[in-house]
Amino acid sequence: MGKRTFTVYHSHHGPIIRAENGKWIAIKLLVDPVPALSQSYLRTKTRDYASFRKTQDMRTDTSNNTVYADANGTIAYFHGNFIPKRDTAFDFTHPVDGSNPAAEWQGPHALEDTITLLNPSNGWLFNSNNWPFSAAGDQSPKRENYPRYMWTKGENPRGPHAVEMLRDIHNVTLDSLIAAGYDGHLTAFDVLLPPLFAAYDALPAADPQHAALGEAIAALRGWNRRTSADSVPTAVAIFWGQELVERKGAVARDADEPVYDYLVDKLTDAERLTALNAALQKIQRDFGRWQTPWGEINRFQRLTDDIVQPFDDAKPSLPVGFAPSQWGALASFDWSKPRKTKKIYGSVGNSFIAAVDFGPTIHAKALMSGGESGDPASPHFTDQALMFSQGRFRDVLFYPEDVRAHAERSYQP
């Protein structure tokens, strides 16, 4: 046993967590653990919207956006749950002056005053860790009806993509729902690429960049902005986008600023072109040619049972055509940064994915990254790896008779 002593500081707001510009920063949180645990548990026992709504009235959930659906056909969305009333004269997306009494919380908002949806007329809603103002397309809540502190960021590129897929979907089946979830459109580049093309077109013909970037610009112009394993423009666009983020990603965007408009606003034409040149050089250096398909770079690999995988370019891996969610991908496949290998190996994003058809008989399809087993010696350690890399789902064995029919072994506890 060992002992260490720490000196900690707190105010009536809560603990001091850091200093900024010579001032201490305290964080204020709801600390009501027993009711919070009770709400989390009780809502799993509800059987209809009325009973679920009653648990939401406890207002102790501080972490989740909630999508609700039931057997009666009711669908609902709650953008948060516990939301304290605050003075809108302050910008609560940044630290505020804790010595000013006007900045204090003024009790929780009633649930009906928060951002919610119930049975929108279009028949669908979604959550992609996005702002709530596109959660049901044109039936979404209206931004002007709510105080700004009820959301913290503008729309991310997955929002427009989800709306694009859901607004025209009809007679949905498991397979058509999965296909929608794996659509490859990278909506961020709808915003980012036109200014790049304009910057290139403005170059004098004698400028060295005009010749150096011409082939890559032509590839991006001809790209349908959909990710795939055999796509060269996908690799160029993502490496270029990463260069943009590294240059301007630390700049805080406004809570009302959607998608990647803030990158467009804060970059010069020279920076866009320089970033493209840097991206091409990185691909050329690591893979021998900048015309490298995305699937040769973006890989799935599972070697050991370690939580943090020891990725290795010299060992087998599978090509993956999916992309990070920051570019608008619904089927998210992203990597830890900084990466220590030349190839990119997915480590975050979709890990367990399921599509469920609730009815008199339940049908479901699902996928796990790699396989069900955590034992590298098991045949089920990587038996879903190829399916995962291609977005091909397996049937879920839900009913006892189905489980028994596919059982490899049985035992009596």
C-alpha positions as CSV (number, residue, x, y, z in Angstrom):
1,M,0.0,0.0,0.0
2,G,1.1,3.5,-0.7
3,K,-0.1,7.0,0.2
4,R,0.1,10.3,-1.7
5,T,-1.3,13.6,-0.6
6,F,-2.7,16.2,-3.0
7,T,-3.7,19.7,-2.4
8,V,-6.9,20.5,-4.3
9,Y,-8.9,23.7,-4.6
10,H,-12.6,24.3,-5.2
11,S,-15.1,27.1,-5.2
12,H,-18.9,27.0,-4.7
13,H,-19.1,26.2,-8.4
14,G,-17.1,23.0,-8.1
15,P,-13.4,21.9,-8.3
16,I,-10.7,23.9,-9.8
17,I,-9.5,22.0,-12.9
18,R,-7.0,24.3,-14.6
19,A,-5.7,27.9,-15.0
20,E,-6.3,30.0,-18.0
21,N,-5.0,33.5,-18.7
22,G,-3.9,33.9,-15.1
23,K,-7.4,32.9,-13.7
24,W,-8.5,29.6,-12.2
25,I,-11.2,27.6,-14.0
26,A,-13.8,25.7,-12.0
27,I,-16.2,23.2,-13.5
28,K,-19.8,23.1,-12.3
29,L,-21.7,19.8,-12.8
30,L,-24.8,18.2,-11.5
31,V,-23.8,15.9,-8.6
32,D,-26.8,13.8,-7.8
33,P,-25.5,10.2,-8.2
34,V,-28.4,8.2,-6.7
35,P,-31.2,9.8,-8.7
36,A,-29.0,9.8,-11.8
37,L,-28.3,6.0,-11.5
38,S,-32.0,5.5,-10.7
39,Q,-33.0,7.3,-13.9
40,S,-30.5,5.4,-16.0
41,Y,-31.9,2.1,-14.6
42,L,-35.6,2.9,-14.5
43,R,-35.8,3.9,-18.2
44,T,-34.7,0.4,-19.2
45,K,-37.8,-0.9,-17.5
46,T,-40.3,1.3,-19.3
47,R,-42.8,-0.2,-21.8
48,D,-44.3,2.9,-23.5
49,Y,-43.7,6.6,-24.2
50,A,-45.6,7.8,-21.1
51,S,-43.5,5.8,-18.7
52,F,-40.3,6.6,-20.5
53,R,-41.2,10.3,-20.5
54,K,-41.8,10.1,-16.7
55,T,-38.2,8.9,-16.2
56,Q,-37.0,11.8,-18.3
57,D,-38.7,14.2,-16.0
58,M,-36.2,13.2,-13.3
59,R,-33.7,15.4,-15.2
60,T,-30.5,13.8,-13.9
61,D,-29.1,12.6,-17.2
62,T,-26.2,14.9,-18.0
63,S,-24.5,13.0,-20.8
64,N,-26.8,11.7,-23.5
65,N,-28.8,12.7,-26.5
66,T,-31.6,10.1,-26.5
67,V,-33.5,8.6,-29.5
68,Y,-36.6,6.7,-28.4
69,A,-38.8,4.3,-30.4
70,D,-41.5,1.8,-29.2
71,A,-43.8,-0.9,-30.5
72,N,-46.7,1.6,-30.8
73,G,-44.8,3.5,-33.5
74,T,-43.9,6.4,-31.3
75,I,-40.5,8.0,-32.0
76,A,-38.9,10.8,-30.0
77,Y,-35.6,12.7,-29.5
78,F,-34.3,14.5,-26.4
79,H,-31.3,16.8,-26.9
80,G,-29.9,16.3,-23.4
81,N,-31.9,16.0,-20.2
82,F,-30.6,18.0,-17.3
83,I,-30.1,21.6,-18.6
84,P,-29.7,24.5,-16.1
85,K,-31.3,27.8,-16.8
86,R,-28.7,30.5,-17.5
87,D,-28.5,34.2,-18.4
88,T,-28.2,34.4,-22.2
89,A,-26.1,37.5,-21.9
90,F,-23.1,35.1,-21.3
91,D,-21.5,32.8,-23.8
92,F,-21.4,29.5,-22.0
93,T,-19.5,27.8,-24.7
94,H,-16.5,29.4,-23.0
95,P,-15.6,30.0,-19.3
96,V,-17.6,32.8,-17.7
97,D,-16.8,35.0,-14.7
98,G,-17.6,33.0,-11.7
99,S,-17.5,36.0,-9.4
100,N,-20.5,37.6,-11.2
101,P,-23.8,36.4,-9.6
102,A,-25.6,36.9,-12.9
103,A,-23.6,33.9,-14.2
104,E,-25.0,31.5,-11.7
105,W,-27.4,28.6,-12.6
106,Q,-31.0,29.4,-12.1
107,G,-32.4,25.9,-11.6
108,P,-33.1,23.2,-14.2
109,H,-35.2,23.8,-17.3
110,A,-38.5,21.9,-17.4
111,L,-38.3,19.1,-20.0
112,E,-40.9,20.7,-22.2
113,D,-38.6,23.8,-22.5
114,T,-35.6,21.7,-23.8
115,I,-34.9,20.7,-27.4
116,T,-37.1,17.6,-28.1
117,L,-39.0,16.0,-30.9
118,L,-42.1,13.7,-30.8
119,N,-43.5,11.9,-33.8
120,P,-42.3,14.3,-36.6
121,S,-44.6,14.1,-39.6
122,N,-41.9,12.8,-41.9
123,G,-41.8,9.6,-39.9
124,W,-38.1,9.5,-39.0
125,L,-35.4,11.1,-36.8
126,F,-31.8,10.4,-36.1
127,N,-28.8,11.3,-33.9
128,S,-25.2,11.3,-35.2
129,N,-23.6,13.3,-32.3
130,N,-24.8,16.3,-34.3
131,W,-26.6,19.5,-33.4
132,P,-30.4,19.0,-33.0
133,F,-31.6,21.3,-35.8
134,S,-31.5,18.7,-38.6
135,A,-32.5,15.7,-36.4
136,A,-35.7,15.2,-38.5
137,G,-34.9,17.1,-41.7
138,D,-37.3,20.0,-42.3
139,Q,-39.4,18.8,-39.3
140,S,-36.5,19.5,-36.9
141,P,-36.6,22.0,-33.9
142,K,-36.0,25.6,-34.9
143,R,-32.8,27.2,-33.6
144,E,-34.4,30.5,-32.9
145,N,-36.7,28.9,-30.3
146,Y,-34.0,28.0,-27.9
147,P,-31.2,29.7,-25.9
148,R,-27.8,29.2,-27.4
149,Y,-26.3,27.4,-24.4
150,M,-28.5,24.3,-25.2
151,W,-26.0,23.2,-27.9
152,T,-22.3,23.7,-28.1
153,K,-21.3,23.1,-31.7
154,G,-22.5,23.7,-35.2
155,E,-23.7,21.0,-37.5
156,N,-21.1,18.3,-38.3
157,P,-20.9,16.8,-41.9
158,R,-22.8,13.6,-40.8
159,G,-26.0,15.6,-40.3
160,P,-26.5,16.6,-44.0
161,H,-25.5,13.1,-45.1
162,A,-28.0,11.4,-42.8
163,V,-30.8,13.8,-43.9
164,E,-29.8,13.1,-47.5
165,M,-30.2,9.3,-47.0
166,L,-33.4,9.4,-44.8
167,R,-35.6,12.0,-46.5
168,D,-36.3,9.8,-49.6
169,I,-36.2,6.4,-47.9
170,H,-39.4,4.4,-48.1
171,N,-40.6,0.8,-47.4
172,V,-37.4,0.2,-45.3
173,T,-35.9,-3.2,-44.9
174,L,-32.9,-4.3,-42.9
175,D,-30.8,-4.4,-46.1
176,S,-31.9,-1.0,-47.4
177,L,-31.3,0.6,-43.9
178,I,-27.8,-0.9,-43.8
179,A,-27.2,0.3,-47.4
180,A,-28.2,3.8,-46.3
181,G,-25.9,3.7,-43.3
182,Y,-23.0,2.7,-45.5
183,D,-23.5,5.3,-48.2
184,G,-20.1,6.7,-49.1
185,H,-20.9,10.4,-49.6
186,L,-18.3,12.6,-47.8
187,T,-20.3,15.8,-47.4
188,A,-17.5,17.9,-45.9
189,F,-15.8,18.0,-49.3
190,D,-18.9,19.5,-50.9
191,V,-18.0,22.5,-48.8
192,L,-14.2,22.3,-48.9
193,L,-13.3,21.5,-52.5
194,P,-15.0,24.4,-54.5
195,P,-12.7,27.0,-52.9
196,L,-9.7,24.8,-53.6
197,F,-10.7,24.6,-57.3
198,A,-11.2,28.4,-57.4
199,A,-7.8,28.9,-55.9
200,Y,-6.1,26.7,-58.5
201,D,-8.0,28.3,-61.4
202,A,-6.8,31.7,-60.2
203,L,-3.1,30.6,-60.5
204,P,-1.2,32.1,-63.5
205,A,-0.3,29.4,-66.0
206,A,3.4,30.1,-65.4
207,D,3.1,29.4,-61.6
208,P,5.0,26.2,-60.8
209,Q,2.0,25.0,-58.7
210,H,-0.2,25.0,-61.8
211,A,1.7,22.2,-63.3
212,A,2.6,20.4,-60.1
213,L,-1.0,20.2,-58.8
214,G,-2.8,19.9,-62.1
215,E,-3.3,16.1,-62.2
216,A,-4.4,15.9,-58.6
217,I,-6.9,18.8,-59.1
218,A,-8.3,17.0,-62.2
219,A,-8.7,13.8,-60.1
220,L,-10.6,15.7,-57.4
221,R,-12.8,17.5,-60.0
222,G,-13.8,14.2,-61.4
223,W,-14.5,12.5,-58.0
224,N,-18.0,11.8,-57.0
225,R,-17.1,12.6,-53.4
226,R,-17.9,9.1,-52.3
227,T,-15.3,7.0,-50.4
228,S,-14.3,3.6,-51.6
229,A,-11.3,1.3,-51.4
230,D,-10.3,1.7,-55.0
231,S,-10.6,5.5,-55.1
232,V,-7.4,7.6,-55.5
233,P,-9.3,11.0,-55.0
234,T,-10.6,9.7,-51.6
235,A,-7.0,9.3,-50.4
236,V,-6.0,12.7,-51.8
237,A,-9.0,14.5,-50.3
238,I,-8.6,13.0,-46.8
239,F,-4.9,13.7,-46.6
240,W,-5.5,17.2,-47.8
241,G,-8.4,17.7,-45.3
242,Q,-6.1,16.5,-42.5
243,E,-3.5,19.1,-43.6
244,L,-6.2,21.8,-43.4
245,V,-7.2,20.7,-39.9
246,E,-3.6,20.7,-38.7
247,R,-3.3,24.2,-40.0
248,K,-6.6,25.7,-38.7
249,G,-8.3,22.9,-36.6
250,A,-7.4,24.5,-33.3
251,V,-9.4,27.6,-34.2
252,A,-12.7,27.4,-32.2
253,R,-15.7,27.6,-34.5
254,D,-18.8,29.4,-33.5
255,A,-21.7,27.4,-32.0
256,D,-23.9,28.5,-35.0
257,E,-21.3,27.8,-37.7
258,P,-22.2,24.6,-39.6
259,V,-20.1,21.8,-41.2
260,Y,-16.6,23.0,-42.3
261,D,-17.6,26.5,-43.2
262,Y,-15.1,27.7,-40.5
263,L,-12.2,26.1,-42.4
264,V,-13.4,27.8,-45.6
265,D,-13.6,31.1,-43.8
266,K,-10.3,31.0,-42.1
267,L,-8.0,29.6,-44.8
268,T,-6.4,31.6,-47.6
269,D,-6.1,30.3,-51.2
270,A,-2.3,29.9,-50.6
271,E,-2.9,27.8,-47.6
272,R,-5.3,25.5,-49.5
273,L,-2.8,25.0,-52.3
274,T,0.1,24.5,-50.0
275,A,-1.9,21.9,-48.0
276,L,-2.7,20.0,-51.2
277,N,1.0,19.9,-52.1
278,A,1.9,18.7,-48.6
279,A,-0.7,16.0,-48.8
280,L,0.6,14.7,-52.2
281,Q,4.1,14.7,-50.8
282,K,3.1,12.6,-47.8
283,I,1.3,10.0,-49.9
284,Q,4.2,9.9,-52.3
285,R,6.8,9.5,-49.5
286,D,4.9,6.7,-47.7
287,F,3.4,4.8,-50.6
288,G,5.7,5.4,-53.6
289,R,3.1,7.4,-55.6
290,W,0.5,9.9,-54.8
291,Q,-2.0,8.0,-57.1
292,T,-2.5,5.4,-54.3
293,P,-6.1,4.0,-53.8
294,W,-7.6,4.7,-50.4
295,G,-7.8,0.9,-49.6
296,E,-4.1,0.5,-50.0
297,I,-3.6,3.1,-47.2
298,N,-6.7,2.6,-45.0
299,R,-6.6,-0.9,-43.4
300,F,-8.2,-3.2,-40.8
301,Q,-5.8,-5.2,-38.7
302,R,-6.3,-7.3,-35.5
303,L,-3.2,-9.1,-34.3
304,T,-3.5,-9.6,-30.6
305,D,-5.9,-9.3,-27.7
306,D,-4.4,-6.0,-26.6
307,I,-6.9,-3.2,-26.2
308,V,-4.4,-0.9,-27.9
309,Q,-3.4,-2.9,-31.0
310,P,0.3,-3.1,-32.0
311,F,-0.2,-2.3,-35.7
312,D,2.4,-3.5,-38.0
313,D,2.8,-2.6,-41.7
314,A,4.7,-5.9,-42.3
315,K,1.8,-8.1,-41.1
316,P,-1.5,-8.9,-42.9
317,S,-4.3,-6.4,-43.0
318,L,-7.5,-5.8,-45.1
319,P,-8.4,-2.8,-47.3
320,V,-11.2,-0.6,-46.0
321,G,-13.1,1.8,-48.1
322,F,-14.8,3.7,-45.2
323,A,-13.7,7.1,-43.9
324,P,-13.6,9.1,-40.7
325,S,-16.9,10.7,-39.5
326,Q,-15.3,14.2,-39.6
327,W,-15.7,14.1,-43.4
328,G,-19.3,13.1,-43.3
329,A,-19.1,9.3,-43.2
330,L,-22.0,7.6,-41.5
331,A,-20.0,4.3,-41.4
332,S,-17.1,5.7,-39.4
333,F,-13.6,4.3,-39.6
334,D,-10.9,6.4,-38.0
335,W,-7.4,6.1,-36.5
336,S,-5.6,7.2,-33.4
337,K,-3.3,10.2,-33.9
338,P,-0.4,10.6,-34.3
339,R,-0.1,7.3,-36.2
340,K,3.1,5.4,-35.9
341,T,2.9,3.4,-39.1
342,K,2.8,4.4,-42.8
343,K,-0.5,2.7,-43.4
344,I,-3.6,3.8,-41.5
345,Y,-5.3,1.3,-39.2
346,G,-8.7,1.9,-37.9
347,S,-9.0,2.0,-34.1
348,V,-12.1,4.1,-33.5
349,G,-15.5,4.5,-35.1
350,N,-17.9,1.7,-35.9
351,S,-17.0,-1.3,-33.7
352,F,-20.3,-3.0,-33.0
353,I,-23.0,-2.2,-35.6
354,A,-26.6,-3.5,-35.6
355,A,-29.8,-3.0,-37.6
356,V,-33.0,-4.4,-35.9
357,D,-36.5,-5.0,-37.3
358,F,-38.9,-5.0,-34.3
359,G,-42.2,-6.8,-35.0
360,P,-44.1,-9.9,-34.0
361,T,-40.8,-11.7,-34.9
362,I,-37.5,-9.9,-34.3
363,H,-35.0,-9.9,-37.1
364,A,-31.6,-8.3,-36.8
365,K,-28.2,-8.1,-38.5
366,A,-25.0,-7.1,-36.9
367,L,-21.2,-6.9,-37.2
368,M,-18.3,-6.8,-34.8
369,S,-14.9,-5.5,-35.7
370,G,-12.8,-8.6,-36.2
371,G,-14.8,-11.2,-34.4
372,E,-16.7,-12.2,-31.3
373,S,-13.8,-13.8,-29.5
374,G,-10.9,-12.0,-27.8
375,D,-8.7,-15.1,-28.0
376,P,-6.2,-14.9,-30.9
377,A,-6.2,-18.7,-31.0
378,S,-10.0,-18.8,-31.6
379,P,-11.4,-19.2,-35.1
380,H,-13.8,-16.4,-34.1
381,F,-11.0,-13.9,-33.4
382,T,-11.1,-12.6,-37.0
383,D,-13.9,-14.5,-38.7
384,Q,-15.9,-11.2,-39.1
385,A,-12.9,-9.1,-40.2
386,L,-13.5,-9.4,-44.0
387,M,-17.3,-8.8,-43.5
388,F,-16.5,-5.8,-41.3
389,S,-14.1,-4.3,-43.9
390,Q,-16.8,-4.6,-46.5
391,G,-19.9,-3.8,-44.5
392,R,-21.5,-7.2,-44.9
393,F,-23.7,-8.0,-41.9
394,R,-24.3,-11.4,-40.3
395,D,-27.7,-12.6,-39.0
396,V,-28.3,-12.3,-35.3
397,L,-29.4,-15.5,-33.6
398,F,-32.0,-14.1,-31.2
399,Y,-34.3,-17.0,-30.5
400,P,-33.2,-20.1,-28.4
401,E,-34.0,-22.5,-31.2
402,D,-31.8,-20.6,-33.6
403,V,-29.0,-20.4,-31.1
404,R,-29.2,-24.2,-30.5
405,A,-29.2,-25.0,-34.2
406,H,-25.9,-23.1,-34.6
407,A,-24.2,-24.0,-31.4
408,E,-20.7,-25.4,-31.6
409,R,-20.8,-26.6,-28.1
410,S,-23.1,-26.6,-25.1
411,Y,-22.6,-26.8,-21.4
412,Q,-24.6,-26.8,-18.2
413,P,-23.5,-24.1,-15.7
